[in-house]
Amino acid sequence: MLVKTRGIVLNYIKYRESSIIAKVYTEQLGVQSYIVNSVRKKGGGSRIALFQPFSLLDMVVYTSHKGGLTRISEYKVAHPFISIPFDIMKSSILMFLSEMVTRTVKEEEENAPLFTFLYEAIIVFDEQEQHFENFHLVFLLQLARYLGFGPTTGAEIVEQVAFSANAQALTGAPPVLALQAYELYFDQLLSQSPELHIPNGRVRRELLAILIRYYQLHVDRLGEIKSLAILSEVLG
């Protein structure tokens, strides 16, 4: 059976000589994995750029009642990026966020509100010309709401993290001090306040570390976020 759907590429792994297995979050079918043949050809025939993290595609895909790997019948770019491929900060942020979505979104079923949020957020990010250094923090706070554990206040985040194991290792400060220092920032991020001012990369990295710990409290086996080190270096 063929299904027409939009898709958000999450990642891919190499398969055989010139093919890949792409994991895609689809509008109609949730998370799916597809074998895509001959996209890693050398020279001008390569189409691997279409399967970079968070690429937006229009697809016609095969489905099977048995589940498992299927194939894409047709695919094309749904929204050509105007800035992401040419901006190391933006591409690093999207690589990190695609890994977070891969590790937190598992359902093989339709979820229209979540798909719309992801799809529209990626487009907005691509079109932002400046002041996008906090995008990943706002994105994760909003994503948590669609995943069922969205915080309503900064206190909710830092209190849960402060009383969890290894809280002091996140910032080097005692948990109570972390609570006092970061609650206001999270409140402003949640409300997208125009008064938000994160003073430097160090504070931004600490906010992200706290937020990832918050995710670990709510998502089983979240695991190590491999792209975090690259993101931290780029945003440093």
MDAnalysis code that builds the backbone (N, CA, C; Angstrom):
import MDAnalysis as mda
import numpy as np

u = mda.Universe.empty(708, n_residues=236, atom_resindex=np.repeat(np.arange(236), 3), trajectory=True)
u.add_TopologyAttr("name", ["N", "CA", "C"] * 236)
u.add_TopologyAttr("resid", np.arange(1, 237))
u.add_TopologyAttr("resname", ["MET", "LEU", "VAL", "LYS", "THR", "ARG", "GLY", "ILE", "VAL", "LEU", "ASN", "TYR", "ILE", "LYS", "TYR", "ARG", "GLU", "SER", "SER", "ILE", "ILE", "ALA", "LYS", "VAL", "TYR", "THR", "GLU", "GLN", "LEU", "GLY", "VAL", "GLN", "SER", "TYR", "ILE", "VAL", "ASN", "SER", "VAL", "ARG", "LYS", "LYS", "GLY", "GLY", "GLY", "SER", "ARG", "ILE", "ALA", "LEU", "PHE", "GLN", "PRO", "PHE", "SER", "LEU", "LEU", "ASP", "MET", "VAL", "VAL", "TYR", "THR", "SER", "HIS", "LYS", "GLY", "GLY", "LEU", "THR", "ARG", "ILE", "SER", "GLU", "TYR", "LYS", "VAL", "ALA", "HIS", "PRO", "PHE", "ILE", "SER", "ILE", "PRO", "PHE", "ASP", "ILE", "MET", "LYS", "SER", "SER", "ILE", "LEU", "MET", "PHE", "LEU", "SER", "GLU", "MET", "VAL", "THR", "ARG", "THR", "VAL", "LYS", "GLU", "GLU", "GLU", "GLU", "ASN", "ALA", "PRO", "LEU", "PHE", "THR", "PHE", "LEU", "TYR", "GLU", "ALA", "ILE", "ILE", "VAL", "PHE", "ASP", "GLU", "GLN", "GLU", "GLN", "HIS", "PHE", "GLU", "ASN", "PHE", "HIS", "LEU", "VAL", "PHE", "LEU", "LEU", "GLN", "LEU", "ALA", "ARG", "TYR", "LEU", "GLY", "PHE", "GLY", "PRO", "THR", "THR", "GLY", "ALA", "GLU", "ILE", "VAL", "GLU", "GLN", "VAL", "ALA", "PHE", "SER", "ALA", "ASN", "ALA", "GLN", "ALA", "LEU", "THR", "GLY", "ALA", "PRO", "PRO", "VAL", "LEU", "ALA", "LEU", "GLN", "ALA", "TYR", "GLU", "LEU", "TYR", "PHE", "ASP", "GLN", "LEU", "LEU", "SER", "GLN", "SER", "PRO", "GLU", "LEU", "HIS", "ILE", "PRO", "ASN", "GLY", "ARG", "VAL", "ARG", "ARG", "GLU", "LEU", "LEU", "ALA", "ILE", "LEU", "ILE", "ARG", "TYR", "TYR", "GLN", "LEU", "HIS", "VAL", "ASP", "ARG", "LEU", "GLY", "GLU", "ILE", "LYS", "SER", "LEU", "ALA", "ILE", "LEU", "SER", "GLU", "VAL", "LEU", "GLY"])
u.atoms.positions = np.array([
    [0.842, -1.199, 0.000],
    [0.000, 0.000, 0.000],
    [0.875, 1.246, 0.000],
    [0.499, 2.232, -0.796],
    [1.224, 3.486, -0.878],
    [0.513, 4.573, -0.082],
    [1.292, 5.383, 0.628],
    [0.744, 6.484, 1.423],
    [1.519, 7.746, 1.085],
    [0.801, 8.827, 0.838],
    [1.419, 10.128, 0.610],
    [1.501, 10.868, 1.936],
    [2.684, 11.356, 2.266],
    [2.856, 11.997, 3.577],
    [4.029, 12.970, 3.548],
    [3.972, 13.945, 4.419],
    [5.144, 14.772, 4.665],
    [6.020, 14.072, 5.701],
    [7.299, 14.393, 5.678],
    [8.203, 13.747, 6.613],
    [9.302, 14.685, 7.086],
    [9.790, 14.423, 8.288],
    [10.908, 15.151, 8.878],
    [12.028, 14.138, 9.107],
    [13.135, 14.299, 8.421],
    [14.244, 13.360, 8.570],
    [14.858, 13.520, 9.960],
    [15.042, 12.402, 10.648],
    [15.685, 12.432, 11.959],
    [17.164, 12.075, 11.857],
    [17.479, 11.005, 11.163],
    [18.874, 10.620, 10.947],
    [18.921, 9.517, 9.899],
    [20.129, 9.062, 9.593],
    [20.269, 7.914, 8.695],
    [21.551, 7.182, 9.029],
    [21.609, 5.925, 8.623],
    [22.841, 5.148, 8.689],
    [23.137, 4.610, 7.288],
    [24.410, 4.402, 7.002],
    [24.802, 3.881, 5.694],
    [24.354, 2.432, 5.561],
    [23.953, 2.085, 4.349],
    [23.466, 0.731, 4.080],
    [24.027, 0.296, 2.727],
    [24.792, -0.774, 2.772],
    [25.444, -1.276, 1.569],
    [26.308, -0.190, 0.929],
    [26.536, -0.301, -0.369],
    [27.548, 0.551, -0.988],
    [27.095, 1.988, -1.164],
    [25.852, 2.197, -1.548],
    [25.428, 3.563, -1.874],
    [24.057, 3.921, -1.311],
    [23.517, 3.076, -0.440],
    [22.179, 3.306, 0.076],
    [22.229, 3.705, 1.558],
    [21.070, 4.042, 2.101],
    [20.964, 4.394, 3.511],
    [19.686, 3.791, 4.082],
    [19.635, 3.724, 5.403],
    [18.387, 3.483, 6.124],
    [18.082, 4.772, 6.868],
    [17.020, 5.439, 6.470],
    [16.659, 6.739, 7.021],
    [15.520, 6.589, 8.025],
    [15.696, 7.224, 9.166],
    [14.610, 7.294, 10.142],
    [13.901, 8.627, 9.937],
    [12.589, 8.569, 9.720],
    [11.811, 9.753, 9.364],
    [10.577, 9.825, 10.256],
    [10.306, 11.017, 10.765],
    [9.043, 11.216, 11.484],
    [8.016, 11.704, 10.476],
    [7.024, 10.864, 10.182],
    [6.053, 11.161, 9.135],
    [4.761, 11.707, 9.722],
    [4.087, 12.486, 8.907],
    [2.813, 13.078, 9.340],
    [1.721, 12.028, 9.498],
    [1.715, 11.014, 8.635],
    [0.635, 10.044, 8.619],
    [0.931, 8.777, 9.422],
    [2.226, 8.447, 9.603],
    [2.576, 7.132, 10.134],
    [3.504, 7.181, 11.345],
    [3.784, 8.369, 11.856],
    [4.706, 8.472, 12.982],
    [6.132, 8.150, 12.567],
    [6.906, 7.592, 13.486],
    [8.309, 7.277, 13.214],
    [8.398, 6.025, 12.348],
    [9.123, 6.133, 11.232],
    [9.306, 5.016, 10.322],
    [10.755, 4.973, 9.852],
    [11.198, 3.787, 9.468],
    [12.536, 3.626, 8.901],
    [12.413, 3.100, 7.481],
    [13.153, 3.724, 6.569],
    [13.045, 3.394, 5.152],
    [14.420, 3.106, 4.548],
    [14.481, 2.103, 3.704],
    [15.657, 1.890, 2.872],
    [15.555, 2.831, 1.671],
    [16.601, 3.609, 1.463],
    [16.630, 4.538, 0.325],
    [17.849, 4.176, -0.509],
    [17.618, 3.729, -1.705],
    [18.698, 3.222, -2.553],
    [19.420, 4.331, -3.311],
    [20.713, 4.123, -3.489],
    [21.544, 4.900, -4.431],
    [21.522, 6.407, -4.181],
    [21.537, 6.812, -2.893],
    [21.569, 8.248, -2.596],
    [22.974, 8.717, -2.255],
    [23.919, 7.775, -2.129],
    [25.305, 8.140, -1.800],
    [26.233, 7.942, -2.999],
    [25.686, 8.088, -4.179],
    [26.504, 7.970, -5.378],
    [27.540, 9.078, -5.416],
    [28.683, 8.774, -5.959],
    [29.715, 9.782, -6.132],
    [29.349, 10.698, -7.286],
    [29.759, 11.955, -7.135],
    [29.504, 12.907, -8.203],
    [28.148, 13.564, -8.085],
    [27.633, 14.020, -9.221],
    [26.399, 14.795, -9.232],
    [25.145, 13.996, -8.980],
    [25.240, 12.672, -8.922],
    [24.048, 11.866, -8.727],
    [23.644, 11.681, -7.275],
    [24.444, 12.187, -6.347],
    [24.149, 12.000, -4.925],
    [22.964, 12.853, -4.492],
    [22.094, 12.248, -3.670],
    [20.960, 12.982, -3.110],
    [20.967, 12.913, -1.587],
    [22.142, 12.671, -1.013],
    [22.236, 12.491, 0.423],
    [21.902, 13.772, 1.182],
    [22.054, 14.931, 0.536],
    [21.750, 16.205, 1.197],
    [20.285, 16.286, 1.609],
    [19.426, 15.527, 0.927],
    [18.002, 15.550, 1.260],
    [17.702, 14.819, 2.561],
    [18.679, 14.097, 3.104],
    [18.435, 13.294, 4.294],
    [19.290, 13.750, 5.481],
    [19.684, 15.025, 5.459],
    [20.349, 15.599, 6.610],
    [19.329, 15.831, 7.724],
    [19.782, 15.928, 8.986],
    [18.841, 16.072, 10.112],
    [17.840, 17.207, 9.919],
    [16.580, 16.865, 10.101],
    [15.442, 17.782, 10.059],
    [15.143, 18.308, 8.661],
    [15.663, 17.652, 7.623],
    [15.209, 17.986, 6.271],
    [13.719, 17.689, 6.165],
    [13.010, 18.523, 5.424],
    [11.557, 18.400, 5.275],
    [11.248, 17.862, 3.882],
    [10.529, 16.748, 3.837],
    [10.289, 16.059, 2.576],
    [8.802, 15.858, 2.316],
    [8.439, 15.833, 1.037],
    [7.169, 15.286, 0.578],
    [7.475, 13.893, 0.049],
    [6.715, 12.899, 0.509],
    [7.052, 11.522, 0.165],
    [5.814, 10.725, -0.215],
    [6.045, 9.692, -1.003],
    [5.090, 8.606, -1.188],
    [5.815, 7.350, -0.726],
    [5.247, 6.676, 0.277],
    [5.970, 5.573, 0.917],
    [5.144, 4.294, 0.888],
    [5.851, 3.185, 0.929],
    [5.202, 1.889, 1.056],
    [4.936, 1.602, 2.535],
    [3.832, 0.941, 2.803],
    [3.544, 0.486, 4.158],
    [3.303, -1.018, 4.136],
    [3.506, -1.616, 5.290],
    [3.298, -3.060, 5.414],
    [2.642, -3.357, 6.748],
    [1.651, -4.251, 6.752],
    [0.984, -4.625, 7.997],
    [1.930, -5.392, 8.914],
    [3.033, -5.872, 8.361],
    [4.016, -6.588, 9.168],
    [4.971, -5.644, 9.896],
    [4.960, -4.347, 9.492],
    [5.879, -3.400, 10.101],
    [7.291, -3.579, 9.584],
    [8.266, -2.989, 10.283],
    [9.663, -3.130, 9.892],
    [10.039, -2.187, 8.765],
    [11.182, -2.466, 8.156],
    [11.698, -1.607, 7.102],
    [10.831, -1.679, 5.851],
    [10.571, -0.505, 5.275],
    [9.922, -0.433, 3.965],
    [10.739, 0.526, 3.095],
    [10.153, 0.942, 1.998],
    [10.892, 1.799, 1.064],
    [10.077, 3.040, 0.714],
    [10.792, 4.035, 0.209],
    [10.162, 5.264, -0.267],
    [10.003, 5.163, -1.771],
    [8.784, 5.355, -2.241],
    [8.533, 5.299, -3.676],
    [8.957, 6.593, -4.362],
    [8.617, 7.729, -3.756],
    [8.957, 9.036, -4.304],
    [9.304, 9.966, -3.147],
    [10.214, 10.903, -3.394],
    [10.500, 11.914, -2.375],
    [11.084, 13.161, -3.034],
    [10.789, 14.296, -2.432],
    [11.339, 15.572, -2.889],
    [11.352, 16.540, -1.715],
    [12.118, 17.587, -1.846],
    [12.208, 18.600, -0.792],
    [10.869, 19.327, -0.676],
    [10.376, 19.437, 0.548],
    [9.126, 20.158, 0.775],
    [9.382, 21.627, 1.067],
    [10.511, 21.900, 1.717],
    [10.858, 23.287, 2.048],
    [12.371, 23.434, 1.917],
    [12.851, 24.015, 0.833],
    [14.310, 24.197, 0.684],
    [14.830, 25.162, 1.749],
    [15.858, 24.761, 2.469],
    [16.434, 25.617, 3.500],
    [17.200, 26.768, 2.854],
    [17.072, 27.940, 3.471],
    [17.751, 29.126, 2.955],
    [18.979, 29.485, 3.788],
    [19.084, 28.968, 5.018],
    [20.213, 29.363, 5.858],
    [20.875, 28.200, 6.590],
    [20.120, 27.186, 6.961],
    [20.649, 26.130, 7.835],
    [21.903, 25.459, 7.277],
    [21.940, 25.047, 6.017],
    [23.135, 24.346, 5.533],
    [24.381, 25.220, 5.484],
    [24.206, 26.539, 5.572],
    [25.320, 27.466, 5.398],
    [25.745, 28.125, 6.710],
    [25.125, 27.713, 7.811],
    [25.403, 28.317, 9.114],
    [25.771, 27.202, 10.091],
    [27.025, 27.172, 10.539],
    [27.501, 26.088, 11.392],
    [26.757, 26.061, 12.717],
    [26.379, 27.224, 13.254],
    [25.638, 27.247, 14.507],
    [24.256, 26.637, 14.330],
    [23.570, 27.030, 13.264],
    [22.229, 26.497, 13.025],
    [22.263, 24.991, 12.750],
    [23.198, 24.553, 11.923],
    [23.248, 23.125, 11.600],
    [23.613, 22.303, 12.829],
    [24.437, 22.840, 13.717],
    [24.793, 22.130, 14.946],
    [23.602, 22.040, 15.891],
    [22.840, 23.122, 15.987],
    [21.639, 23.111, 16.822],
    [20.646, 22.077, 16.300],
    [20.456, 22.022, 14.983],
    [19.497, 21.065, 14.426],
    [19.982, 19.632, 14.571],
    [21.270, 19.402, 14.471],
    [21.795, 18.060, 14.680],
    [21.492, 17.585, 16.104],
    [21.705, 18.472, 17.064],
    [21.411, 18.149, 18.458],
    [19.916, 17.904, 18.665],
    [19.075, 18.780, 18.146],
    [17.634, 18.641, 18.355],
    [17.078, 17.408, 17.654],
    [17.622, 17.068, 16.489],
    [17.147, 15.862, 15.813],
    [17.486, 14.621, 16.630],
    [18.640, 14.635, 17.305],
    [18.985, 13.511, 18.172],
    [18.045, 13.439, 19.371],
    [17.706, 14.595, 19.937],
    [16.769, 14.612, 21.070],
    [15.390, 14.093, 20.647],
    [14.926, 14.496, 19.478],
    [13.621, 14.015, 18.999],
    [13.692, 12.512, 18.724],
    [14.777, 12.051, 18.135],
    [14.940, 10.622, 17.866],
    [14.849, 9.808, 19.151],
    [15.418, 10.318, 20.228],
    [15.470, 9.577, 21.487],
    [14.198, 9.703, 22.316],
    [13.339, 10.658, 21.982],
    [12.145, 10.875, 22.801],
    [10.837, 10.554, 22.087],
    [10.834, 10.594, 20.759],
    [9.610, 10.333, 19.996],
    [9.740, 8.961, 19.345],
    [8.928, 8.020, 19.761],
    [9.060, 6.632, 19.306],
    [7.812, 6.098, 18.602],
    [6.683, 6.789, 18.724],
    [5.405, 6.221, 18.308],
    [5.309, 6.049, 16.801],
    [4.868, 4.883, 16.388],
    [4.611, 4.606, 14.972],
    [3.128, 4.832, 14.688],
    [2.694, 6.038, 14.961],
    [1.299, 6.393, 14.727],
    [1.200, 7.901, 14.510],
    [0.088, 8.321, 13.936],
    [-0.116, 9.733, 13.620],
    [-0.244, 10.565, 14.895],
    [0.416, 11.711, 14.910],
    [0.268, 12.685, 15.992],
    [0.355, 14.065, 15.350],
    [-0.789, 14.544, 14.867],
    [-0.811, 15.774, 14.069],
    [-0.280, 16.992, 14.831],
    [-0.663, 17.211, 16.095],
    [-0.136, 18.393, 16.795],
    [1.384, 18.380, 16.929],
    [1.961, 17.214, 17.264],
    [3.409, 17.122, 17.407],
    [4.092, 17.341, 16.067],
    [3.582, 16.724, 15.008],
    [4.197, 16.901, 13.686],
    [4.159, 18.360, 13.268],
    [3.022, 19.008, 13.460],
    [2.887, 20.417, 13.064],
    [3.854, 21.294, 13.837],
    [3.981, 21.032, 15.140],
    [4.936, 21.798, 15.943],
    [6.353, 21.660, 15.393],
    [6.788, 20.429, 15.153],
    [8.148, 20.203, 14.665],
    [8.355, 20.855, 13.302],
    [7.444, 20.630, 12.408],
    [7.567, 21.108, 11.032],
    [7.647, 22.632, 10.994],
    [6.735, 23.289, 11.707],
    [6.697, 24.752, 11.684],
    [7.879, 25.362, 12.426],
    [8.322, 24.723, 13.515],
    [9.468, 25.237, 14.265],
    [10.731, 25.220, 13.416],
    [10.916, 24.169, 12.623],
    [12.095, 24.066, 11.760],
    [12.101, 25.187, 10.716],
    [10.942, 25.463, 10.139],
    [10.853, 26.524, 9.131],
    [11.140, 27.885, 9.751],
    [10.556, 28.145, 10.912],
    [10.805, 29.415, 11.597],
    [12.291, 29.584, 11.889],
    [12.929, 28.507, 12.357],
    [14.356, 28.554, 12.673],
    [15.182, 28.861, 11.423],
    [14.841, 28.225, 10.317],
    [15.565, 28.453, 9.074],
    [15.454, 29.910, 8.635],
    [14.318, 30.539, 8.915],
    [14.082, 31.897, 8.439],
    [14.615, 32.966, 9.390],
    [14.970, 32.581, 10.619],
    [15.520, 33.546, 11.568],
    [16.903, 33.994, 11.117],
    [17.109, 35.294, 11.101],
    [18.388, 35.841, 10.660],
    [19.323, 36.140, 11.821],
    [18.779, 36.350, 13.031],
    [19.605, 36.650, 14.186],
    [18.847, 36.291, 15.456],
    [19.565, 36.334, 16.576],
    [18.977, 36.069, 17.897],
    [18.327, 34.682, 17.972],
    [19.019, 33.674, 17.448],
    [18.496, 32.311, 17.506],
    [19.330, 31.418, 18.424],
    [20.221, 32.018, 19.220],
    [21.119, 31.226, 20.055],
    [20.396, 30.489, 21.181],
    [19.158, 30.888, 21.476],
    [18.381, 30.215, 22.527],
    [17.290, 29.324, 21.947],
    [17.298, 29.147, 20.638],
    [16.225, 28.386, 19.992],
    [16.105, 26.982, 20.562],
    [17.237, 26.308, 20.767],
    [17.196, 24.915, 21.227],
    [16.600, 24.801, 22.625],
    [16.807, 25.812, 23.458],
    [16.232, 25.788, 24.809],
    [14.708, 25.939, 24.747],
    [14.249, 26.902, 23.967],
    [12.802, 27.105, 23.823],
    [12.159, 25.882, 23.171],
    [12.823, 25.339, 22.156],
    [12.308, 24.161, 21.454],
    [12.104, 22.996, 22.425],
    [13.087, 22.706, 23.261],
    [12.977, 21.578, 24.188],
    [11.886, 21.806, 25.219],
    [11.731, 23.036, 25.674],
    [10.652, 23.337, 26.615],
    [9.290, 23.110, 25.970],
    [9.144, 23.506, 24.718],
    [7.873, 23.313, 24.022],
    [7.649, 21.846, 23.662],
    [8.705, 21.154, 23.234],
    [8.584, 19.736, 22.908],
    [8.109, 18.936, 24.111],
    [8.607, 19.280, 25.295],
    [8.217, 18.557, 26.508],
    [6.703, 18.594, 26.714],
    [6.082, 19.690, 26.322],
    [4.628, 19.787, 26.461],
    [3.925, 18.756, 25.580],
    [4.409, 18.571, 24.355],
    [3.795, 17.591, 23.450],
    [4.082, 16.159, 23.895],
    [5.152, 15.984, 24.653],
    [5.506, 14.648, 25.143],
    [4.831, 14.322, 26.471],
    [4.137, 15.300, 27.057],
    [3.344, 15.027, 28.248],
    [3.977, 15.416, 29.561],
    [5.139, 16.091, 29.551],
    [5.739, 16.496, 30.816],
    [6.210, 17.950, 30.757],
    [5.509, 18.770, 29.980],
    [5.895, 20.161, 29.833],
    [5.779, 20.930, 31.129],
    [6.825, 21.648, 31.525],
    [6.768, 22.451, 32.747],
    [5.977, 23.728, 32.523],
    [5.412, 24.262, 33.585],
    [4.685, 25.527, 33.505],
    [5.472, 26.677, 34.121],
    [6.438, 26.353, 34.969],
    [7.264, 27.382, 35.598],
    [8.719, 26.914, 35.651],
    [9.599, 27.880, 35.817],
    [10.997, 27.536, 35.997],
    [11.233, 26.772, 37.283],
    [10.451, 27.093, 38.313],
    [10.604, 26.397, 39.593],
    [10.339, 24.910, 39.450],
    [9.390, 24.555, 38.594],
    [9.055, 23.151, 38.384],
    [10.251, 22.382, 37.826],
    [10.991, 23.005, 36.930],
    [12.167, 22.357, 36.347],
    [13.273, 22.206, 37.375],
    [13.669, 23.325, 37.972],
    [14.859, 23.295, 38.814],
    [14.618, 22.554, 40.124],
    [13.391, 22.541, 40.613],
    [13.116, 21.783, 41.837],
    [13.247, 20.291, 41.588],
    [12.691, 19.825, 40.461],
    [12.810, 18.401, 40.148],
    [14.269, 18.003, 39.951],
    [15.021, 18.846, 39.251],
    [16.421, 18.538, 38.990],
    [17.249, 18.665, 40.263],
    [16.963, 19.676, 41.081],
    [17.751, 19.913, 42.292],
    [17.660, 18.752, 43.263],
    [16.519, 18.072, 43.280],
    [16.328, 16.973, 44.222],
    [16.578, 15.611, 43.594],
    [17.121, 15.610, 42.363],
    [17.469, 14.348, 41.727],
    [18.920, 14.023, 42.024],
    [19.309, 12.821, 41.699],
    [20.689, 12.394, 41.930],
    [21.635, 13.172, 41.026],
    [22.840, 13.435, 41.532],
    [23.904, 14.079, 40.767],
    [23.571, 15.498, 40.323],
    [22.663, 16.159, 41.037],
    [22.279, 17.510, 40.638],
    [23.446, 18.482, 40.705],
    [24.298, 18.351, 41.697],
    [25.399, 19.292, 41.858],
    [26.381, 19.233, 40.699],
    [26.506, 18.081, 40.067],
    [27.466, 17.933, 38.972],
    [27.088, 18.761, 37.750],
    [25.837, 19.172, 37.625],
    [25.393, 19.908, 36.452],
    [26.020, 21.298, 36.384],
    [26.090, 21.979, 37.508],
    [26.565, 23.355, 37.516],
    [27.768, 23.557, 38.414],
    [28.103, 22.574, 39.222],
    [29.168, 22.731, 40.190],
    [28.715, 23.416, 41.456],
    [27.444, 23.813, 41.512],
    [26.904, 24.507, 42.674],
    [25.948, 23.589, 43.422],
    [25.752, 23.833, 44.727],
    [24.746, 23.056, 45.464],
    [23.376, 23.221, 44.821],
    [22.507, 22.206, 44.922],
    [21.203, 22.265, 44.263],
    [20.383, 23.504, 44.601],
    [20.435, 23.965, 45.860],
    [19.639, 25.133, 46.237],
    [20.106, 26.370, 45.475],
    [21.423, 26.511, 45.302],
    [21.935, 27.650, 44.560],
    [21.538, 27.564, 43.087],
    [21.561, 26.349, 42.526],
    [21.123, 26.167, 41.138],
    [19.670, 26.592, 40.984],
    [18.852, 26.264, 41.969],
    [17.440, 26.647, 41.956],
    [17.297, 28.154, 41.895],
    [18.051, 28.849, 42.698],
    [17.948, 30.307, 42.734],
    [18.491, 30.951, 41.468],
    [19.538, 30.381, 40.917],
    [20.230, 31.035, 39.809],
    [19.524, 30.891, 38.463],
    [18.778, 29.800, 38.241],
    [18.287, 29.499, 36.897],
    [16.772, 29.555, 36.750],
    [16.060, 29.695, 37.829],
    [14.592, 29.684, 37.754],
    [14.070, 30.816, 36.882],
    [14.605, 32.011, 37.050],
    [14.115, 33.157, 36.281],
    [14.374, 32.978, 34.790],
    [15.546, 32.454, 34.444],
    [15.841, 32.220, 33.029],
    [14.804, 31.283, 32.407],
    [14.481, 30.203, 33.106],
    [13.500, 29.260, 32.561],
    [12.113, 29.894, 32.469],
    [11.742, 30.720, 33.444],
    [10.460, 31.426, 33.366],
    [10.403, 32.293, 32.116],
    [11.490, 32.999, 31.838],
    [11.524, 33.874, 30.668],
    [11.536, 33.079, 29.370],
    [12.236, 31.943, 29.360],
    [12.228, 31.086, 28.170],
    [10.837, 30.512, 27.925],
    [10.159, 30.102, 28.986],
    [8.815, 29.540, 28.846],
    [7.825, 30.567, 28.300],
    [7.963, 31.806, 28.729],
    [7.048, 32.857, 28.275],
    [7.555, 33.565, 27.031],
    [8.779, 33.183, 26.573],
    [9.444, 33.857, 25.451],
    [9.456, 35.364, 25.668],
    [9.833, 35.742, 26.865],
    [9.847, 37.147, 27.271],
    [10.862, 37.938, 26.467],
    [10.489, 39.137, 26.009],
    [11.462, 39.994, 25.313],
    [12.563, 40.493, 26.246],
    [12.365, 40.346, 27.538],
    [13.369, 40.778, 28.507],
    [14.446, 39.720, 28.744],
    [14.300, 38.555, 28.116],
    [15.278, 37.489, 28.320],
    [16.674, 37.934, 27.898],
    [17.624, 37.731, 28.789],
    [19.029, 37.991, 28.453],
    [19.881, 36.961, 29.169],
    [20.375, 36.000, 28.393],
    [21.309, 35.011, 28.942],
    [22.705, 35.562, 28.702],
    [23.472, 35.830, 29.751],
    [24.682, 36.645, 29.629],
    [25.807, 36.054, 28.801],
    [25.943, 34.731, 28.775],
    [27.085, 34.164, 28.069],
    [26.848, 32.687, 27.764],
    [27.788, 32.105, 27.035],
    [27.667, 30.713, 26.640],
    [27.713, 29.751, 27.806],
    [28.453, 30.114, 28.857],
    [28.543, 29.223, 30.024],
    [27.170, 29.037, 30.659],
    [26.451, 30.125, 30.871],
    [25.115, 30.039, 31.471],
    [24.181, 29.272, 30.547],
    [24.306, 29.508, 29.254],
    [23.447, 28.801, 28.289],
    [23.711, 27.293, 28.330],
    [24.978, 26.903, 28.456],
    [25.315, 25.482, 28.551],
    [24.775, 24.877, 29.848],
    [24.818, 25.634, 30.934],
    [24.307, 25.121, 32.206],
    [22.789, 24.974, 32.169],
    [22.116, 25.916, 31.535],
    [20.662, 25.793, 31.360],
    [20.326, 24.544, 30.554],
    [21.110, 24.295, 29.512],
    [20.863, 23.117, 28.686],
    [21.129, 21.838, 29.473],
    [22.185, 21.829, 30.286],
    [22.484, 20.650, 31.104],
    [21.343, 20.363, 32.077],
    [20.791, 21.397, 32.673],
    [19.658, 21.224, 33.586],
    [18.446, 20.695, 32.824],
    [18.226, 21.236, 31.642],
    [17.063, 20.829, 30.845],
    [17.189, 19.382, 30.379],
    [18.391, 18.971, 29.993],
    [18.593, 17.576, 29.602],
    [18.367, 16.661, 30.799],
    [18.826, 17.077, 31.973],
    [18.573, 16.284, 33.186],
    [17.072, 16.189, 33.460],
    [16.345, 17.256, 33.225],
    [14.887, 17.240, 33.384],
    [14.274, 16.206, 32.432],
    [14.765, 16.167, 31.204],
    [14.284, 15.162, 30.250],
    [14.608, 13.752, 30.747],
    [15.803, 13.561, 31.289],
    [16.192, 12.237, 31.770],
    [15.292, 11.745, 32.891],
    [14.727, 12.656, 33.643],
    [13.812, 12.280, 34.717],
    [12.469, 11.797, 34.177],
    [12.165, 12.159, 32.939],
    [10.842, 11.855, 32.379],
    [10.879, 10.868, 31.214],
    [12.046, 10.671, 30.620],
    [12.159, 9.773, 29.461],
    [13.060, 8.607, 29.840],
    [12.522, 7.403, 29.815],
    [13.309, 6.222, 30.167],
    [14.444, 6.017, 29.163],
    [15.622, 5.715, 29.685],
    [16.778, 5.360, 28.869],
    [17.057, 6.397, 27.775],
    [17.069, 7.647, 28.179],
    [17.371, 8.703, 27.214],
    [18.779, 8.532, 26.657],
    [19.691, 8.117, 27.500],
    [21.040, 7.828, 27.036],
    [21.890, 9.068, 26.808],
    [23.104, 8.835, 26.358],
    [24.048, 9.922, 26.098],
    [23.673, 10.640, 24.800],
    [23.662, 11.957, 24.852],
    [23.376, 12.761, 23.667],
    [24.704, 13.066, 22.989],
    [25.014, 12.328, 21.942],
    [26.345, 12.381, 21.352],
    [26.657, 13.724, 20.708],
    [25.638, 14.402, 20.196],
    [25.878, 15.673, 19.515],
    [26.012, 16.846, 20.478],
    [25.817, 16.601, 21.772],
    [25.880, 17.689, 22.750],
    [27.252, 18.328, 22.800],
    [28.312, 17.516, 22.728],
    [29.669, 18.055, 22.806],
    [29.949, 19.017, 21.653],
    [29.492, 18.665, 20.460],
    [29.690, 19.532, 19.297],
    [28.916, 20.835, 19.477],
    [27.674, 20.730, 19.924],
    [26.853, 21.914, 20.133],
    [27.484, 22.836, 21.171],
    [27.958, 22.264, 22.266],
    [28.558, 23.066, 23.334],
    [29.775, 23.819, 22.828],
    [30.556, 23.173, 21.980],
    [31.746, 23.834, 21.429],
    [31.365, 24.971, 20.506],
    [30.363, 24.738, 19.669],
    [29.955, 25.766, 18.698],
    [29.339, 26.962, 19.411],
    [28.553, 26.700, 20.448],
    [27.870, 27.783, 21.160],
    [28.758, 28.426, 22.209],
    [29.948, 27.870, 22.439],
    [30.818, 28.365, 23.489],
    [31.287, 29.789, 23.240],
])
